[in-house]
Amino acid sequence: MTGRYDIYRNIHMALRANMAEVLLAVGRMDPEDLAERAEVLAQAQELVDFCRMHLAKEDRFLHPAMESRAPGSARQTLGDHDHHKTDFEALDAAITAVEIAAPGTRQGPALALYRSLALFVGENFVHMHVEETANNEVLWRTHSDAEIIAIEQAIVAALTPEQKPRSLRWMLTAISPAARSEMLGMLRHALPPQALAGILAMIRPHLSDSHWRKLGVDAKAA
């Protein structure tokens, strides 16, 4: 069903980008370099927390909407989420294991973290595809675009002040130039100029010169 509002697109692109970047960082980390280890493990923990937040928002807002009009339609996703909650705890423990490992013994825990994270990322890539296909089919069949947008607005409204910048940082740097301009246009109508300028300053280091220029008037107006 082309042309329908895709509630998953931007946030899933953000999650995939964050997962890929952290997986790469953990894989090439020198765990005996204390400063590098601290930075990379902080990135890994932030990713786990980001995924936790995203899962909780889907469970709170999206799945009840699906179940209310198509009972049983969220069953597979809810089951996946139960598995992911166990994964979060395992990743927390794997991160801690690298943090507390004694000097000269950190390579093993670091590799274990990398492998656990790689499995988590792989499973989540498949999981997000299911949501973007099967779950979207349910949402598009049972809800209007206006209703889907209202669900998304409720999710955004429920984000804490700490969660909003992280979500915007990854979404605005992971999506296409056209989608980025569209999103910034909506933010311009919703935010004061100073807040929009802060968002642009936050994402600028993560955009190529070409993508920054493609913002055109959006960048100049901030």
Buried (B, 14 or more C-beta within 10 A) or exposed (E): EEEBBBBBBBBBBBBBBBBEBBBEBBBEBEBBEEEBBEEBBEBBBEBBBBBBBBBBBBBEBBBEBBBEEBEEBBEBBEEBBEEBEEBBEBBBEBBBBBBEBEEEEBEEBBBBBBEBBBEBBEBBBEBBEEBBEBBBBBBBEBBEBEEBEBBBEBBBEEBEEEBEEBBBBBBBBBBEBEBBBBBBEEBBEEBEEEEBBBBBEBBEEBBEEEBBEBBEEBBEBB
